[in-house]
Amino acid sequence: MTTKALIIDDEPDISELLAITLERMNIECKTADDVSSALALLKKDSFQLCLTDMHLPDGSGLDIVQHIQKHYPQTPVAVITAYGSTEMAVTALKAGAFDFVSKPVELSRLRDLVRNAIQLSGQHTPQDEYEQRLLGQSSVMLALKETIRKLARSQAPVYISGESGTGKEVVARLIHDLSPRADKPFIPVNCGAIPSELMESEFFGHKKGSFTGATEDKIGLFQAANEGTLFLDEVADLPLTMQVKLLRAIQEKTIRPIGHAKEIPVNIRLLSATHKDLAAEVAANRFRQDLFYRINVIQARIPALRERGDDIDLLANTFLQRLSQDWGIEKPKLSTAARQALKHYPFFGNVRELQNILERALTLCEGHEILPEHLQLPAHQSSKTTTPLPSNAVPDSEPSASESLEDYLLGIEKNLIVKALDETRWNRTAAAKKLGMTFRSLRYRLKKLGLDDDSSDDDSEN
């Protein structure tokens, strides 16, 4: 099948340059110099790619983007913007453009864009990718899946928001795996886990001998993710000095390793996430506003588990099935009372907490049915409260008549510890520091509360 591209530009020199470049890539080109003639060609022929200038005699490139999105959604469209027109490029990406390229056009950048677009136009989204990796049939989850489909077809930076434990990295990997970059690297990095003094070296690399301890050349995360996807998790934890350097790398699409004299071009898709309210961080001057606008071109919000109560049965059954297979045992069923208890539990730790609860229940269950007592849900948390307790707060409620004061206080302690662990991605050393206790004290409490699985050796006491 012949690959065809539509080029729309009213400057003959640019239109000819684009056509020559694409034809050398064995792509047949047709050209138009305004919106009306372009729409006529789109109606008469089918194209695997469209390149359009932003400013046209009888309209805008945005008109082309919106028309193609509505009538030919399988055709990726990229816009050509004037140098420095960042706002216009962002507007085009939000409207559904696949990508953009700035004038003067860099041919190497154009060729990368074209290759990705052509690969995308022949790509079909496997439905089971969603059903196996992003469980849920509630209305909010179906909307999220549709958003992921659209985001996978774009090259726009995406900001993934959601509480701890909702599955932000799962969504990031899905966007990557369903994109034309799927066969290239996916590099996830937890920004909160990198010491500030090592950040520049970790992100951009360094040259041997550039500083004390640099005994060999090091490739940074940007180079490791070249042609693929870089996922910055907990991006709000970046110090302001690093935010400035990150902003420049994103804008210029180049990095300079420590000790290097020249800048190195990089081609990455940027995804970022945090459980914090990034807009509030900007308002508090803890996060740069210009960086916020660069990474937040399109936002994907992952709902908390309590917002998708209809999915809890499906998730619970799936997790029990997987755990039972892994352990080589017969899958027990959830009793009606246990299902009701899960349905009314607020899940401050979201999907991750549900998995932990079911794993504990499977351990405690000796028969073929999981009962409420096997879940060990704190009684005071079984209400429909939807706001987690702050780390320094004491709840207003009192122990229920059937609950002892000791159990009540243990429930509060457990909630605060799980919250701290979720916020530090279950790094126990960091959680102990956050809670103002020693590592040994936290470990004792974890064992006392049945939360210590002894499976992590990466966070020993310093």
Secondary structure, DSSP 8 states (H G I E B T S, - for coil): ---EEEEE-S-HHHHHHHHHHHHTTT-EEEEESSHHHHHHHHHHS--SEEEEESEETTEEHHHHHHHHHHH-TTS-EEEEE-TT-HHHHHHHHHHT-SEEEESS--HHHHHHHHHHHHHHHT----HHHHHHHS---SHHHHHHHHHHHHHHT--S-EEEE--TTS-HHHHHHHHHHTSTTTTS-EEEEEGGGS-GGGHHHHHH-B-TTSSTT--S-B--HHHHTTTSEEEEETGGGS-HHHHHHHHHHHHHSEE--BT-SS-EE---EEEEEESS-HHHHHHTTSS-HHHHHHH-SEEEE---GGG-GGGHHHHHHHHHHHHHHHHT----EE-HHHHHHHHT---TTHHHHHHHHHHHHHHH--SSEE-HHHHT--GGG-S---S---TT---S----TTS-HHHHHHHHHHHHHHHHHHHTTT-HHHHHHHHTS-HHHHHHHHHHHT---S---S----
